[in-house]
Amino acid sequence: MQWIGIVDPQLRSFFGREFLTPRGTTFNSYLILDERIACIASLRGEHIASFIENIERHVDPVDIDYLVLNQIELNDGAALRVLRRLMPSAQLLIPAGKGIPMHEPWAYRELQRGEALSLGSRELVLLEAHGIPWPGSMILYVPDQGLLLSQHLFAQHMASAHPFDDQTDPSGLMDRALRYYVSLLAPAYEQVRQTVESIHGWEVPFEMIAPANGVIWRAAPSDILSAYLRWTDRLPESRAVVVYETMLKSTEYMAEAVASGITAEGIPCSLRRVSLSDKEDILGEIFRAAAVLLGSPTVHRGILPSLAPLLQSVRSLGLRDRIGSAFGSYGWSGESRTQLEQQLQACGICIAEKGVYAPLRPSSSDLQRCRQLGRSIAARLKLH
C-alpha cells in the first residue's frame, strides 16, 4: 500500500474563508496494489498535477480499477474530468443507496455495509457509511494492514513533515483534532457518536487510523476514538473563556478585569477578542469551557454585528452544562445587556451571575465589579 498524498503548508482556508487552516493541511491518498488496483483519493483541484505525478511513480493511471473519492470537491469539474480521462476503466466506489451528484458520467460500484471487495490477496471492507459531513462518506478497512480509512472522522488540518502521530507533538495534535471536530463535525454529534460506537461494535483489529486530512494515528489509535466519545458527550472542562468585541477599548478593559478575577481563583481562563482571533480557535475554547462570558458594547441599539457569525456557530454545537454571564459598556441606551444574555441562553448557556454594564469608560468601581464577576463564576466552577 502506497501513500500518494499531498502536503500543503501554504493552505490557509478551507471552503472559501469559512474555515481557516493556519498550519496548512495534508491530503492523504493511497494506492492499494494487487491483482486489481484501488486508489483512495483526497485532494483539491489545484493539486491535480502533483497527485497524478505521485500515482505515476507507482502505476499507470489507466490500470486503476477502483477509485474512492475520500475528499475532492464534486463541483471541481476540471479535476474530475482529468481523473476520468486518466482512469477510463476505473469504477467509483460508493455506499449502496447513497447517490452522489456528478458532473461527469462515471461508472460506479455500490458497496453494502460490511461488504468486502476483493482486490486479489487483499480486501477493502466498507465498515460504515454516513452523511458526516457530506452524503456518501465512507469508513473503509484494509484488513491485512489493520488500517482504518476514516475519511473526515479523526482528521486534523496540519501540514506535517512526518506522517504519523508519534512523530508529532501530542498535545498540539489533539488540539488540532478538536478544532477540526468543532468546526466541521460537532453539529452532527449524534451521528458522529453512532458512527464511532459502530466502529467499536465491529471489533476489528486496527493498528492505524488514516483520516483524509492530517497525520495518521498509529501510536495509540484508540485514544482518538475515546476523545471523540468524550467530545460527543459535550461535557466541559473546568475552565472559562471570556469572548468579547470592543470599539473604544471600554469593553476590552472590562473583559480583562473579568478574566483576571477568574484566574485569581485558580481557574484557567482564555481571553479572546473576536476580530483578532480565528473563529475556529474561539469555538474550540468555548467547546472546552464550563463557563462562557460574553462582552460587547451597545451599538445601534444592539451588540456588535461581528459577534453574529460566531454565535450562530456556537448555537449549532448543542452545548450543555455550561454557565455564563455578560458584560459591556454603553453610551445612551444599553440594549446589549438583554441581547447578550439572550444570545448565551440560545447557545445553551445558563446565566449564572448578574452581568456588569458600565456607562462610557468603566470606572475603577466598574472594573472591580468585573473582577468580582470573574471570581463568582470561578467559585461556581469549583463546586462542580
MARROTOR-387239 format. One line per field, with one value per residue: residue number from 0; x, y, z of N, C-alpha, C in turn. Coordinates in steps of 0.1 Angstrom, whole numbers. Each point is the difference from the previous one (the first is absolute). Example, Ala and Ser with C-alpha at 12.3 -4.5 7.8 and 13.67 -1.06 7.14 Angstrom:
2
torvex 0;1
n.c1 132;-4
n.c2 -57;11
n.c3 78;-7
ca.c1 -9;9
ca.c2 12;11
ca.c3 0;0
c.c1 9;-8
c.c2 12;11
c.c3 0;8
This chain:
384
torvex 0;1;2;3;4;5;6;7;8;9;10;11;12;13;14;15;16;17;18;19;20;21;22;23;24;25;26;27;28;29;30;31;32;33;34;35;36;37;38;39;40;41;42;43;44;45;46;47;48;49;50;51;52;53;54;55;56;57;58;59;60;61;62;63;64;65;66;67;68;69;70;71;72;73;74;75;76;77;78;79;80;81;82;83;84;85;86;87;88;89;90;91;92;93;94;95;96;97;98;99;100;101;102;103;104;105;106;107;108;109;110;111;112;113;114;115;116;117;118;119;120;121;122;123;124;125;126;127;128;129;130;131;132;133;134;135;136;137;138;139;140;141;142;143;144;145;146;147;148;149;150;151;152;153;154;155;156;157;158;159;160;161;162;163;164;165;166;167;168;169;170;171;172;173;174;175;176;177;178;179;180;181;182;183;184;185;186;187;188;189;190;191;192;193;194;195;196;197;198;199;200;201;202;203;204;205;206;207;208;209;210;211;212;213;214;215;216;217;218;219;220;221;222;223;224;225;226;227;228;229;230;231;232;233;234;235;236;237;238;239;240;241;242;243;244;245;246;247;248;249;250;251;252;253;254;255;256;257;258;259;260;261;262;263;264;265;266;267;268;269;270;271;272;273;274;275;276;277;278;279;280;281;282;283;284;285;286;287;288;289;290;291;292;293;294;295;296;297;298;299;300;301;302;303;304;305;306;307;308;309;310;311;312;313;314;315;316;317;318;319;320;321;322;323;324;325;326;327;328;329;330;331;332;333;334;335;336;337;338;339;340;341;342;343;344;345;346;347;348;349;350;351;352;353;354;355;356;357;358;359;360;361;362;363;364;365;366;367;368;369;370;371;372;373;374;375;376;377;378;379;380;381;382;383
n.c1 9;-3;7;-10;0;-6;12;-10;13;-3;-7;-8;-8;-12;-6;7;-6;-9;10;7;11;2;-1;-7;2;-4;1;-6;8;-6;10;-10;12;-8;-6;-8;0;1;-6;4;-9;9;-6;6;-8;4;-3;-8;8;2;-13;-1;10;-6;-11;5;4;-12;-8;-3;-5;3;9;-4;-4;4;-9;5;-10;10;7;-9;1;-13;1;11;-8;9;2;-14;0;10;-6;-11;8;6;-12;0;7;4;-5;-10;6;-13;-5;-5;-8;12;-10;9;-3;0;9;9;-5;-2;5;-9;6;-12;4;-4;-7;13;-3;6;7;0;13;-1;12;-4;-6;-10;-1;-13;6;0;-12;3;-6;11;2;3;-10;-1;2;12;-1;12;1;13;-5;7;-5;-11;-4;-4;-7;2;6;-11;-4;3;-4;11;1;9;9;-1;12;-7;-2;7;-9;7;-1;-11;1;-1;4;9;3;-2;7;8;0;1;9;5;-1;4;10;2;3;3;-5;7;1;-13;0;8;-7;-11;6;5;-12;-5;10;-3;-12;7;7;3;11;2;10;-7;-1;-4;-1;-9;1;13;6;6;-10;12;4;-12;-4;-1;11;1;-3;8;9;-3;1;11;5;-4;5;8;7;0;11;6;-5;5;-9;7;-12;7;-6;9;-4;-2;2;-11;-6;11;0;-13;3;10;-9;-10;9;4;-13;-2;10;-4;-11;10;-10;4;5;-7;7;-12;6;-13;2;6;-11;5;-10;8;10;-8;-5;13;3;-10;3;12;-4;1;7;-10;8;-10;9;-7;4;-8;-3;-6;-1;12;3;13;-2;13;-8;-8;10;7;-9;-2;14;1;-10;8;7;-12;5;5;-6;-4;8;-6;5;-4;6;1;4;-5;-6;-11;-2;10;-5;14;-4;-12;6;10;-8;-7;11;4;-12;0;12;-10;3;0;-8;12;4;-5;-3;11;-6;8;-4;1;10;3;-6;8;-11;-2;13;-2;-11;8;10;-9;-4;12;2;-11;3;13;-6;-9;10;4;-13;4
n.c2 -12;10;9;7;4;11;6;8;5;3;-11;10;-6;-5;-3;7;9;-9;-8;5;0;6;-14;5;-9;-12;-3;-10;-5;-11;-8;-9;-5;-6;-11;6;12;4;11;3;9;9;10;11;8;9;-11;2;9;5;-1;5;9;1;0;8;3;-4;7;-5;12;-4;-5;12;-9;6;9;4;8;-2;8;4;13;-5;12;-7;4;10;-1;0;10;6;-2;4;9;3;-2;-2;-10;11;-7;9;0;-3;5;-12;5;3;6;1;13;-3;9;-10;-6;-8;-11;-6;-4;-6;4;-12;4;-1;5;-11;10;-11;3;-12;2;12;5;6;2;1;7;12;4;12;9;-3;11;-10;0;-13;6;-6;-9;-1;-13;0;-12;-2;13;-5;5;10;1;10;4;7;-11;6;9;6;13;-7;9;-13;2;-4;-12;-3;-3;-12;6;2;13;-9;10;5;-13;-3;11;-4;-12;6;8;-10;-7;10;2;-13;-7;9;7;-10;5;0;4;10;2;0;8;8;0;2;9;4;1;4;5;8;-8;12;2;4;13;0;13;7;7;4;-2;-11;-4;-2;10;6;-7;-9;7;1;-13;-2;8;-6;-10;5;4;-12;-3;9;-8;10;7;-1;8;12;7;11;2;9;11;9;13;5;-13;7;-7;4;12;0;-4;9;9;-4;0;12;3;-5;5;11;-7;0;6;-9;10;0;9;1;9;1;13;-5;-9;-12;0;-9;9;10;-6;-3;12;4;-9;4;13;-1;11;7;10;7;8;11;11;10;-4;12;2;-5;-12;0;3;3;1;5;0;4;9;2;0;8;6;-3;3;4;11;-6;2;11;9;12;11;13;8;13;9;12;6;-3;-10;-7;-1;1;6;3;6;4;2;6;6;3;3;6;2;-1;13;-5;11;0;11;10;5;5;12;7;12;2;7;-13;3;4;6;4;3;6;5;4;4;6;4;2;5;6;2;4;7;4;2;5;3;0
n.c3 0;-9;8;-5;12;5;3;6;3;-12;1;-1;-8;6;-12;-9;7;-2;-4;10;-7;11;1;-10;-10;2;-13;7;-9;-5;-3;-3;-1;-8;-1;8;-5;12;-3;12;-5;5;-7;-4;-7;8;6;-10;-4;12;1;-12;2;12;-7;-9;12;1;-8;-12;0;-12;8;5;9;12;1;11;-1;8;-9;-8;-2;1;5;3;-10;0;13;0;-9;7;11;-5;-6;11;5;-13;6;7;10;2;12;1;12;2;-10;-2;-7;-9;1;-13;-3;4;-11;10;-4;8;11;4;11;4;10;3;-12;-4;-5;-8;4;4;5;-3;11;-5;12;-3;10;-5;-3;-2;6;6;-4;-9;-8;3;12;-1;9;-5;-2;2;0;-11;-1;4;-12;8;-12;9;-11;3;4;11;-8;-5;1;-5;-4;3;4;11;-5;12;9;0;-12;7;3;10;8;-8;-2;13;2;-10;6;12;-5;-6;11;7;-10;-2;11;9;-10;-5;12;-2;-13;4;11;-7;-8;9;6;-13;-1;13;-4;-10;10;-10;-1;5;-8;-10;2;-12;5;-6;12;0;12;-1;6;5;7;1;-11;10;2;-13;0;10;-6;-11;8;5;-12;-4;12;-6;8;8;-1;12;-9;-3;-7;-2;-7;-8;-3;-5;3;12;1;2;-10;-6;6;-3;-13;0;5;-8;-10;4;2;-12;-6;7;-4;-9;-7;-9;-6;-12;-5;-6;-8;-3;-2;11;-1;-3;-8;-7;3;-3;-11;-3;3;-8;-10;3;0;14;-2;-6;0;-3;-7;0;-6;3;-12;-4;13;-2;-1;1;-13;3;10;-9;-10;10;4;-13;-1;11;-6;-10;11;3;5;10;11;-7;7;3;-5;1;-9;2;-9;3;-10;-8;-9;-3;-12;-1;11;-5;-11;7;10;-9;-5;12;4;-12;6;8;2;12;2;4;-5;8;-12;-5;2;-7;4;-13;4;2;12;9;4;-13;-1;12;-5;-10;8;7;-12;-4;12;-2;-13;4;9;-10;-8;11;0;-13
ca.c1 -9;9;-5;2;-7;5;2;-1;2;-5;-15;-4;-14;-7;-13;0;7;-8;8;13;10;13;11;-1;-7;5;-11;5;-5;7;-2;1;5;-3;-5;-7;6;-10;5;-8;5;-4;8;-7;3;14;10;-2;13;9;-7;2;14;1;-5;9;12;-3;-9;-6;-14;-10;-2;-8;-13;-10;3;-8;2;-2;-3;2;-13;-7;-2;13;-1;12;7;-7;1;14;1;-9;7;12;-5;-12;-6;-3;-13;-1;-6;-9;-8;-13;-11;5;3;10;-1;12;-1;5;-5;10;-5;3;-4;-5;4;-8;7;6;5;15;3;13;9;10;4;-5;-14;-4;-13;-8;-5;-11;-3;-7;-1;8;-9;-7;-6;10;12;2;11;5;10;9;3;14;8;-6;-1;-14;-1;-12;-4;0;1;14;9;5;6;14;9;11;11;0;-13;-7;-3;11;11;-5;-4;-13;-9;-4;-8;-14;-6;-4;-11;-12;-4;-6;-13;-9;-3;-7;-8;-7;-14;-6;6;-7;5;14;1;-5;10;12;-4;-1;14;3;-8;5;10;11;13;7;13;1;-12;5;-10;2;9;8;9;-6;0;5;6;-11;-12;-12;-1;-8;-14;-5;-2;-12;-11;-1;-5;-14;-7;-1;2;11;11;0;7;-9;5;-6;0;-5;4;0;2;8;7;-7;-4;12;4;-9;3;13;-3;-7;10;10;-7;-1;13;4;-5;7;-7;5;-9;5;-5;0;-7;-5;6;15;2;-7;-13;1;6;-10;-10;6;1;-14;-4;7;-2;-13;-5;2;-4;-1;0;-2;-6;-12;1;-13;-10;2;14;8;-3;11;-2;-11;4;5;-11;-7;7;-1;-14;0;9;-8;7;-8;7;9;-6;6;-5;3;5;3;-1;-10;-1;-13;-12;4;-8;8;-1;-9;3;11;-6;-9;9;6;-10;-2;11;0;8;-8;4;3;3;-5;10;5;-1;6;-2;12;12;-2;8;7;-10;-5;10;-1;-12;3;8;-9;-8;9;2;-13;-1;10;-5;-10;7;7;-10;-3
ca.c2 12;11;13;8;13;14;9;14;9;14;2;8;0;-11;4;15;6;-5;-8;4;-11;7;-8;-8;-14;-12;-8;-13;-9;-13;-10;-14;-7;-14;-4;12;12;9;14;8;14;12;11;12;1;6;-10;-12;-3;-7;-12;-10;-4;-9;-13;-5;-6;-14;-7;7;2;-7;-14;0;-6;6;14;5;15;3;14;9;7;-5;11;3;-8;-2;-10;-13;-4;-5;-14;-8;-3;-8;-13;-3;-12;0;2;7;-8;8;-9;-3;9;14;6;11;8;1;7;-9;-14;-9;-13;-2;-12;3;-9;-1;1;-13;-8;0;0;-7;6;-11;-4;10;4;13;-2;12;-2;9;11;11;13;9;12;0;-14;-9;-2;-14;-5;-12;-7;-9;-10;-5;11;4;15;6;12;6;12;12;-3;-1;8;13;8;2;-4;-6;-7;-14;-5;-7;7;-1;9;14;4;-6;10;8;-8;-2;13;2;-10;6;11;-6;-6;11;8;-7;-12;1;2;-13;-8;-13;-9;-3;-10;-13;-6;-4;-12;-11;-5;-9;-12;-9;-8;-3;5;10;5;14;7;10;9;7;11;0;-11;-13;-5;-14;-3;-5;5;1;13;9;-5;4;15;3;-4;11;12;-1;2;14;5;10;-1;10;11;10;8;13;3;14;10;13;11;10;-7;-1;-14;-8;1;-8;-14;-3;-1;-13;-11;0;-5;-15;-6;2;-11;-12;-6;4;9;5;13;0;10;-7;5;-3;-14;-9;-5;-14;0;4;-11;-10;5;0;-14;-6;7;-1;14;9;14;6;15;9;13;2;7;0;-7;-14;-4;2;-10;-9;-12;-9;-12;-8;-5;-9;-13;-6;-6;-13;-10;-8;0;-3;1;12;12;12;13;9;13;9;14;5;15;5;-8;-12;-12;-12;-7;-11;-8;-9;-11;-8;-8;-11;-10;-6;-9;-10;4;5;12;-4;12;13;6;13;10;13;11;6;-6;-6;5;-10;-9;-9;-11;-9;-9;-10;-10;-8;-9;-11;-8;-7;-11;-10;-7;-10;-11;-8;-8;-12
ca.c3 0;-2;2;-12;5;-2;11;-5;12;-3;0;11;2;-6;-4;0;12;12;9;-2;2;2;-1;-13;2;-7;-7;0;-11;0;-10;4;-12;0;-13;-4;6;5;3;9;-4;7;-5;-6;-14;-2;2;-9;-7;10;3;-11;1;11;-5;-11;5;4;-9;-10;5;-9;6;13;-1;9;6;11;1;14;1;-12;-2;-11;-10;-6;-12;-7;6;-2;-14;-1;6;-9;-12;4;5;-7;4;14;5;13;10;9;8;-6;4;2;-13;0;-12;-7;-13;-11;1;4;4;14;7;13;11;12;13;4;-12;-3;-14;-2;-10;-2;13;9;0;4;7;4;14;4;-9;8;-7;7;-1;-13;-4;-7;7;3;8;-6;8;-8;11;1;5;13;-3;-1;-8;7;-8;8;15;6;-9;4;-10;3;-10;8;-8;4;-3;11;12;10;-5;1;14;2;6;-11;-9;5;-2;-14;-2;6;-8;-12;4;4;-11;-11;3;13;-1;-2;11;2;-10;2;11;-5;-9;8;7;-9;-2;11;-2;-10;7;-9;5;-8;6;-4;-6;-10;-4;-12;2;12;3;2;14;1;14;8;-7;9;7;-8;1;14;0;-7;8;10;-6;-3;12;1;14;0;9;10;-5;-5;-12;-1;-14;0;-10;6;-10;5;11;13;3;1;14;9;-2;7;15;2;-1;12;11;-1;2;14;7;-4;-11;-13;-8;-12;-4;-15;-7;-12;-12;0;2;-10;5;4;13;10;1;8;14;6;2;12;12;7;2;-11;3;-13;1;-11;2;-7;-12;-8;9;0;1;-13;-10;-2;9;-5;-5;10;9;-8;1;13;2;-7;7;10;13;12;13;1;6;-6;4;-11;5;-11;3;-9;0;3;3;7;-4;-1;12;-2;-12;3;8;-9;-9;8;2;-13;-2;11;12;11;6;14;8;-6;-8;3;-12;4;-10;-6;5;14;11;8;7;-10;-2;12;-1;-10;6;9;-9;-3;12;3;-9;3;12;-4;-6;10;6;-9
c.c1 9;-8;3;-6;8;1;0;1;-5;-15;-4;-15;-6;-14;-1;7;-7;8;15;10;14;12;0;-8;8;-12;6;-7;9;-3;1;3;-2;-4;-9;5;-11;8;-9;6;-5;8;-9;4;14;11;0;13;9;-6;3;14;2;-5;9;13;-2;-8;-5;-15;-10;-2;-8;-14;-11;5;-9;4;-2;-2;5;-13;-6;-4;13;0;13;8;-6;2;14;1;-8;8;12;-3;-12;-7;-4;-14;1;-6;-9;-8;-14;-11;4;4;9;-2;14;-2;5;-6;11;-6;3;-5;-4;5;-10;8;4;6;15;2;14;8;10;3;-5;-14;-2;-15;-7;-6;-12;-2;-9;-1;8;13;-8;-6;11;13;1;12;4;11;8;5;14;10;-5;-3;-14;2;-12;-6;0;0;15;10;5;5;15;9;13;11;1;-14;-7;-1;12;12;-4;-3;-14;-11;-6;-8;-14;-8;-5;-11;-13;-5;-8;-14;-10;-5;-10;-10;-9;-15;-7;5;-7;4;15;1;-5;11;12;-4;-1;14;4;-8;5;11;11;13;6;12;2;-14;5;-12;3;10;8;8;-8;2;5;5;-10;-13;-12;-2;-9;-14;-6;-2;-13;-13;-2;-6;-15;-9;-2;2;12;11;-1;9;-10;6;-8;1;-7;3;-2;2;11;7;-7;-4;12;6;-8;3;12;-2;-7;9;9;-7;-1;14;5;-5;5;-7;7;-10;7;-8;1;-8;-3;7;15;3;-6;-13;1;7;-9;-10;6;1;-14;-4;6;-5;-13;-6;3;-5;1;-2;-2;-5;-14;2;-12;-10;2;15;7;-3;10;-2;-10;5;5;-11;-9;6;-1;-14;-1;7;-8;6;-9;9;11;-7;7;-6;5;4;2;-2;-12;1;-13;-10;4;-7;8;-2;-10;3;11;-5;-9;9;6;-10;-4;11;0;8;-9;6;2;2;-5;12;5;0;4;-3;14;13;-2;8;7;-10;-7;9;1;-12;3;9;-8;-9;9;2;-13;-2;10;-5;-10;7;7;-10;-3;12
c.c2 12;13;9;14;12;7;14;9;14;2;7;0;-12;4;15;5;-5;-7;2;-12;7;-8;-9;-13;-10;-7;-14;-9;-12;-8;-14;-8;-15;-5;11;11;10;13;7;14;10;11;11;1;6;-10;-12;-4;-8;-14;-11;-4;-10;-14;-7;-5;-15;-8;9;3;-7;-14;0;-5;6;13;3;15;3;15;7;7;-4;12;4;-8;-3;-12;-14;-4;-6;-15;-9;-5;-9;-14;-5;-13;-1;1;8;-10;9;-9;-2;10;14;6;12;8;2;8;-8;-13;-10;-13;-1;-13;3;-11;0;1;-14;-8;2;-1;-7;7;-11;-6;9;3;15;-1;13;-3;8;11;10;13;11;4;0;-14;-8;-2;-14;-2;-14;-7;-9;-10;-4;11;4;15;4;13;7;13;12;-2;-1;8;12;7;3;-4;-5;-6;-14;-6;-5;8;0;8;15;3;-5;10;9;-8;-1;13;2;-9;6;12;-5;-5;11;8;-7;-10;2;2;-14;-10;-14;-10;-4;-11;-14;-7;-5;-13;-12;-6;-9;-13;-10;-9;-5;5;11;5;15;6;11;8;6;11;-2;-13;-13;-5;-14;-3;-6;5;0;13;10;-4;4;15;3;-4;11;12;-1;1;15;5;9;-4;12;12;11;7;13;4;14;6;14;10;10;-5;-1;-14;-9;1;-9;-15;-5;-2;-12;-12;-1;-5;-16;-6;1;-11;-13;-8;4;8;5;14;2;12;-5;5;-3;-14;-8;-5;-14;-1;4;-11;-12;4;-1;-14;-7;6;-3;13;8;14;8;15;7;13;0;9;-1;-9;-15;-4;1;-11;-11;-13;-10;-13;-10;-7;-10;-14;-6;-6;-14;-11;-8;0;-3;2;11;11;12;12;10;14;9;14;6;16;5;-11;-13;-13;-13;-9;-12;-9;-10;-12;-9;-9;-12;-11;-7;-10;-12;3;7;12;-2;12;12;7;13;9;13;11;5;-8;-6;7;-11;-9;-9;-11;-10;-9;-11;-11;-9;-9;-12;-9;-8;-12;-11;-8;-11;-12;-9;-9;-13;-9
c.c3 0;3;-12;3;-4;13;-5;12;-3;0;13;2;-8;-2;1;12;13;10;-3;4;2;0;-12;3;-8;-6;-1;-11;-1;-13;7;-12;2;-14;-6;9;5;4;10;0;9;-5;-4;-15;-3;2;-10;-7;9;3;-11;0;10;-4;-10;5;3;-10;-11;4;-8;6;13;-3;8;5;11;2;15;3;-12;-2;-13;-10;-7;-13;-8;5;-2;-15;-3;5;-9;-12;3;5;-7;4;15;4;13;10;9;8;-6;5;2;-13;2;-13;-7;-13;-12;1;4;5;15;5;14;10;11;13;4;-12;-1;-15;-2;-11;-4;13;11;-2;5;6;3;14;2;-11;8;-8;7;-7;-13;-3;-7;7;4;9;-5;9;-9;10;1;6;14;-1;-1;-8;4;-6;9;15;4;-8;8;-12;4;-12;7;-10;3;0;12;12;10;-4;2;15;4;5;-12;-10;4;-1;-14;-3;6;-9;-13;4;3;-12;-10;5;12;-2;-3;11;2;-11;2;11;-5;-9;8;8;-9;-3;11;-2;-9;6;-10;6;-10;7;-4;-4;-9;-5;-14;1;12;1;3;14;1;15;9;-7;8;7;-7;0;14;0;-7;8;11;-6;-4;12;3;15;0;10;10;-4;-5;-12;0;-14;-1;-13;5;-11;5;13;13;3;1;14;9;-2;7;15;3;0;12;12;0;3;14;9;-4;-11;-13;-8;-12;-3;-15;-5;-14;-13;-2;2;-11;7;5;14;11;3;9;15;7;2;12;13;7;3;-12;3;-13;2;-13;4;-7;-12;-8;7;0;3;-13;-9;-2;9;-7;-6;10;8;-8;0;13;3;-6;7;10;13;12;13;0;7;-7;5;-11;7;-12;4;-9;2;4;5;7;-3;0;13;-2;-11;3;8;-8;-9;8;2;-12;-3;10;12;10;6;15;9;-8;-7;5;-12;5;-10;-4;5;14;10;8;8;-10;-3;12;-1;-11;6;10;-8;-3;12;3;-10;3;13;-3;-7;10;7;-7;-1
